[in-house]
Amino acid sequence: NDPYVLRVTFNCDKVPKYYDLTTKDFVDDKSGISRCPKNKSEILDYCRKTYKDYDIVNIVHENMNQHFDNWCDNGRKMCYFSATSRVYRCVVGVYYAHAVSVPEDKHCKFDFIIDRTDPCKDEDTWVKAAHKKCHATGKHKVVHEYSPLEHQPPNLSKCGADQYQGIQFSCCDADKIKSNHKSHHVNFFPNGTCDSRTFSRIRTSLLKHRSQKLQHLLSNLKKKAKISPELRNTTAKNFLTETHKLLLILHQQHYVCAYKVITDKKTKILESLTKLLNQNNINQAKLRRIVDKVTRVLDHEHKFLIRQFHHIQHLSPKEAAIRRVQDLKRLQTIHKALTDVANILKQFPNLQDTIINFKKALIIPSFMSLPKDHTEIGHSESNDESGRNDINAKPNQHNNNKENTDPIRPPSEKIIEKKGISMTAIVIIAGGCAIILVATVIIAAVIMKSNNEPENPIKVPLSKDFGSEDDIKIKCNSKYKFFDPNI
């Protein structure tokens, strides 16, 4: 995607998004008002209103839809709704069709359609015509990529919004596209089912198959007298490295698939909550049930992110370093979502207290903390009641609210400034701080030890030579880590 292309996208009953050229990302409309365009002309008008400094002449939608998990409701009270939407490109000045990729394959070819008698047709009509022409060339032929065409400049064209004079496309064999895709990418969850049982079954099956294949490989190597022990050892190590990569792919795909399921469920529950709160007569029993569902789904998301990060940290520290920032930001979003839910429940103090107390109970483990030299991310909630659980909160950060001052390490100068405090009181306070500090260090050491010692790790004993008594076994559990000093 060209980062300088102007784009907009809509999700009915939600605040629209537009591509910001400064942040190079989609942002919410500043008005905070939800929109649902009735036709393409309204989308074109929104493009012109959003990008006032540009000469917007038309719109065209992208070939691929885009998924967002931060849609905002009307008034931007909550921004945690997940949905996939069509992205429209706002065409500036003279329209130039995007280049269509044609795979260098005898099963693909470039083609186009231009109707000079009745040229003005919307993009969907041209796409259907392209599919029809492509399918006519072969039973299994499909349109791979496409782009609308204009054979006249906009100032001479009589076409309106989303009206074009033709289309260019690449027509390929569907079976060949799938086979080429599979050769470069393994999909462990083709039907979208990625619950924990399915994941566990696929993982166990994968490791069992790889273990059997490794034993067969080593057995064949032993029969070859001319093969050196070093070569056999290297072959085994390469095989284990490949297995490790497959485990990483499996874990990554499960993370993406399962997290989408969680966010979709969260969206439905939050939609039900906002819909109920907008009613005149609110059923409080139903409201309590929905609030309980909100806490359960957010608790599930919170535990899922921590558990998945813990697994990836053992499987691939390099991947964990990349994912840490993303997962921390998502954990922050959960805390902010609870704050927003508590705010809209002000007229129900008991339910509001339930949300606040639940938020306080959500603790982010120390092993997910960012390094000290890492740039802070997201938004710090230092003024919130849960500031002590905030990821970015600093122990020595000064706050105007005295109630938020760290009780463990109060600045010594502040103690001395207070009148009427004797040296004995200062000594007692210092002793108490020292005891708390020692206890904290001991607890942290126990937690770190438990995190660094996974149960039943994958063990692959390798030696410089393989005798007849050698028994290569792969044992696995939720940690998926190879414990061999030679690997």
PyMOL commands that set and color helices and strands:
alter all, ss='L'
color gray80, all
select helices_A, chain A and resi 40-50+123-136+174-184+196-223+229-277+284-315+317-344+349-361+366-368+387-389+402-404+412-417+423-452
alter helices_A, ss='H'
color red, helices_A
select strands_A, chain A and resi 7-9+17-20+25-28+56-61+66-71+81-85+87-92+108-114+121-122+141-149+163-164+166-173
alter strands_A, ss='S'
color yellow, strands_A
deselect
rebuild
show_as cartoon
